[in-house]
Amino acid sequence: MAYKGIDVSKYQGDINFNKVKNDGIEFVIIRIGYGMYESQKDPKFERNYEGFRDVGIPIGVYLYSYAKNVNEAKKEALVTLKWLNNRRLNLPVYYDIEDKSQINLGKNVLTNMCEAFCDTIEKSGYSAGIYTNKYFFTTYLDYKKLEEKYTIWVAQYNDTNTYRGKYDMWQYTSSGKVAGIKGNVDMDILYRDIFDNKDDLGDRGELPDLSGYNGNSIVDGLKSIGYDSSFDSREKLYKEAGFTDKYKGTARQNEELLSVLKGNDIYYKTDYKGLSFVDALKSIGVDSSFENRKRIARRNGIDNYKGTALQNMKLLNMLKNGTLRK
């Protein structure tokens, strides 16, 4: 079976994710960044990840490499993992190695760089793969060695793919047209089911549904649908629901988890008394990084979030009032 997909970056601008899904796109590979420095994160990654996840399109990511040696390749892997921040992916993390500045490094060095990046990624629990064009694969890489260890994504803009190595995905044009994206977009065909977390799509689709439960006990709610209500099970659900603090089974944690499983899209009302939105998020076990605050701001009508005092105070007041959307 073949799956129809695209790969996107900041160059596709603001995407209408629902239109993309309705146009038959079955997966997406998102550029997470380029190079080995934190400042090189793709400015559209957060929006693209949240948007495609919200409409249930399976997601993978790629990192465009500028590395010149194995050590730099490892650094590119580490910054990729930092940007991912333990997010779930449905498809691999791909190493995009094709830059002209790399072609004189030699086949051994380039192949070792690919291995260093992919092995670092896989040690963190993600799948990893290599992306480049047919000429780069066959001229500058030991592709036969790499294809035995990782999934391969090859680019060749042609009616047929003449690459003779093993591969799972083919990027066949850079001038595709898809509803919801202005201008051109890369088009891909995935030939093998290499999806991970395939049920982890959409808005927490993997969590038990307690929307029909009217009580106030997470234990009784889970029992009402025949779901394991043990502490270990609740601890796992708490993490899967996106909370970052250690689950101890407190009343607040259980109420927050129950709220999520009921389909409530509002953060649990906090009794935090301070004036810091960052500290308030930390007090309820929610990621307080700038990227997550920006995502929360967008969900609550602030599209140009820059972390100003006025913006943070507005969000803090919504959290305190129990009206802040997740």
Residue pairs with C-beta under 8 A, 6 or more apart in sequence:
1 193
2 189
2 190
2 191
3 26
3 27
3 189
3 190
3 193
4 24
4 25
4 26
4 27
4 187
4 188
4 189
5 25
5 26
5 27
5 28
5 29
5 169
5 187
5 188
5 189
5 190
6 20
6 25
6 28
6 29
6 176
6 178
6 181
6 185
6 186
6 187
6 188
7 28
7 29
7 30
7 31
7 62
7 171
7 185
7 186
7 188
8 15
8 28
8 29
8 30
8 31
8 44
8 48
8 181
8 185
8 186
9 30
9 31
9 42
9 44
10 31
10 42
10 43
10 44
12 44
12 181
12 182
12 183
12 185
13 44
13 181
13 182
13 183
14 44
14 47
15 47
15 48
15 51
15 180
15 181
16 179
16 180
16 181
17 51
17 52
17 54
17 55
17 57
17 180
18 55
18 180
19 179
19 180
20 28
20 52
20 55
20 57
20 178
20 179
20 180
20 181
21 55
21 56
21 57
22 179
22 180
23 178
23 179
23 180
25 57
25 178
26 57
26 58
26 190
27 57
27 58
27 59
27 60
27 90
27 91
27 188
27 190
27 195
28 48
28 52
28 57
28 58
28 59
28 60
29 59
29 60
29 61
29 62
29 91
29 94
29 153
29 188
30 42
30 45
30 48
30 49
30 52
30 59
30 60
30 61
30 62
31 42
31 45
31 61
31 62
31 63
31 64
31 96
32 41
32 42
32 45
32 61
32 62
32 63
32 80
32 83
32 84
32 93
33 40
33 41
33 42
33 45
33 63
33 64
33 79
33 80
33 83
34 40
34 42
34 63
34 64
34 65
34 66
35 64
35 65
35 66
35 67
35 76
35 79
36 66
36 67
36 72
36 75
36 76
36 78
36 79
37 79
38 79
38 82
38 83
40 79
41 83
42 48
45 61
45 83
46 291
46 294
46 295
47 298
49 59
49 61
49 87
50 295
50 298
52 59
53 59
53 201
53 202
53 203
54 202
54 203
55 202
56 201
56 202
56 205
57 201
58 90
58 91
58 195
58 198
58 201
59 89
59 90
59 91
60 89
60 90
60 91
60 92
60 93
60 94
61 80
61 84
61 89
61 93
61 94
62 93
62 94
62 95
62 96
62 131
63 76
63 77
63 80
63 93
63 94
63 95
63 96
63 117
64 96
64 99
65 73
65 76
65 95
65 96
65 97
65 98
65 99
65 102
65 113
65 117
66 72
66 76
66 99
66 101
66 102
67 73
67 75
67 76
67 102
67 113
67 117
68 101
68 102
68 105
69 105
69 109
69 113
70 109
70 112
70 113
70 116
72 113
73 95
73 112
73 113
73 114
73 116
73 117
74 116
74 117
74 120
76 95
76 117
77 116
77 117
77 118
77 120
77 121
78 120
80 93
80 121
81 120
81 121
81 124
81 126
84 93
84 126
85 287
85 289
85 291
88 197
88 200
89 126
89 127
89 196
89 197
90 195
90 196
90 197
90 198
90 200
90 201
91 127
91 190
91 194
91 195
91 196
92 126
92 127
92 128
92 129
92 150
92 151
92 194
93 121
93 126
93 127
93 128
93 129
94 128
94 129
94 130
94 131
94 153
95 114
95 117
95 118
95 128
95 129
95 130
95 131
96 131
96 132
97 110
97 113
97 114
97 130
97 131
97 132
97 136
97 141
98 131
98 132
98 133
98 136
102 110
102 140
103 136
103 140
105 113
107 140
107 141
107 142
108 142
110 140
110 141
111 141
111 142
111 145
111 146
114 130
114 141
114 146
114 150
115 146
115 149
117 128
118 128
118 129
118 130
118 149
118 150
119 128
121 127
121 128
122 128
127 151
127 194
127 196
128 150
128 151
129 150
129 151
129 152
129 153
129 168
130 137
130 141
130 146
130 150
130 151
130 152
130 153
131 153
131 154
131 155
131 171
132 141
132 154
132 155
133 154
133 155
133 156
134 154
134 155
134 156
134 161
134 162
134 163
137 143
137 152
137 154
137 163
137 165
138 163
138 165
143 152
143 165
144 165
146 152
147 165
147 166
147 167
151 168
151 169
151 194
152 165
152 166
152 167
152 168
152 169
153 167
153 168
153 169
153 170
153 171
153 188
154 161
154 163
154 165
154 167
154 169
154 170
154 171
155 170
155 171
156 162
156 163
156 170
156 171
156 172
157 171
157 172
157 173
157 174
158 172
161 167
161 170
161 172
163 170
167 191
168 190
168 191
168 192
168 194
169 188
169 189
169 190
169 191
170 188
170 189
170 191
171 186
171 187
171 188
172 187
172 188
172 189
173 186
173 187
174 184
174 186
175 184
176 184
176 185
176 186
176 187
177 184
177 185
178 185
178 187
197 206
199 205
199 206
200 206
204 240
204 241
204 242
204 260
206 240
207 237
207 240
207 241
207 260
207 261
208 222
208 225
208 227
208 237
208 261
209 225
209 261
209 263
210 221
210 222
210 224
210 225
210 258
210 261
210 262
210 263
211 262
211 263
213 220
213 221
213 224
213 225
213 262
215 221
215 224
216 255
216 258
217 254
217 258
218 229
218 234
218 254
218 255
218 257
218 258
218 261
219 229
219 234
219 254
220 229
221 258
221 261
221 262
222 228
222 229
222 233
222 234
223 229
227 233
231 249
234 247
234 249
234 254
234 257
235 247
235 249
237 257
237 261
238 247
238 253
238 257
239 247
241 257
241 260
241 261
242 260
242 286
242 287
242 326
243 253
243 256
243 257
243 285
243 286
244 285
244 286
244 287
245 253
245 284
245 285
247 253
252 268
252 284
253 285
255 268
256 267
256 268
256 284
256 285
259 266
259 268
260 326
265 325
265 326
266 322
266 323
266 324
266 325
266 326
267 284
267 286
267 319
267 322
267 324
267 325
267 326
268 284
268 322
269 319
269 320
269 321
269 322
270 280
270 283
270 284
270 319
270 320
272 279
272 280
272 283
272 284
272 319
272 320
274 280
275 313
275 316
276 312
276 316
277 288
277 293
277 312
277 313
277 315
277 316
277 319
278 288
278 293
278 312
279 288
280 316
280 319
280 320
281 287
281 288
281 292
281 293
281 319
282 288
286 292
290 307
293 305
293 307
293 312
293 315
294 305
296 315
296 324
296 325
296 326
297 303
297 305
297 311
297 315
298 305
299 325
299 326
300 315
300 318
300 324
300 325
302 311
302 314
302 315
305 311
315 324
318 324
